[in-house]
Amino acid sequence: MAHNGQAAQFASESELYRIGEVSRLTELKPFVLRYWESEFPMLQPVKSARGHRLYRRQDVEMVRKIKRLLYDEGFTIAGARRHLREQNGSGGAENGGEADGPSQMLSRKMLLDLRDTLRAFLTLLERR
C-alpha cells in the first residue's frame, strides 16, 4: 500500500493503492483501469507528486461496480456510465438493480439468460 504525503491530503482515508495493487485486487489489467478512467468521470484516482495513480478505497469500490456492470450484467460502457450517473444523481440503490423498475430488471435478466443460452448453442455448433 503506497503512502504519499501530498496525495494523502486529498484522500478521505489513509489507505492508498497503486495501480498494480488495484489490478491484483480487481483482477483487471492496468491498461483497463487507465481506459476506464477516461470513460467514467466518477473514477478519479489522485496523482502523486511523481505522477503515480493512487486509488482510494472508494475508487477501488467504483472499479468493482464498473466491472460488475460490464462483465456480469452485460452493460455497455455508455450504459454503465449512464447507470452510475443515474444511481448517484437519484440516490439509487447501491446494489445496482433496485433503482430500476421491476420490469427493467426482469427484461435485463431475460436478456442475460438469452445471451448465455445462445452462447451455449454456439459452443455446441462449433463442436460439430
Secondary structure, DSSP 4 states (H G I P E B T S, - for coil): ----HHHHTT-SSS-EEEHHHHHHHHT--HHHHHHHHHH-TT---EE-TTS-EEEEHHHHHHHHHHHIIIIIS---HHHHHHHHHHHHHHT--TTSSTTS-HHHHHHHHHHHHHHHHHHHHHHHHHH-
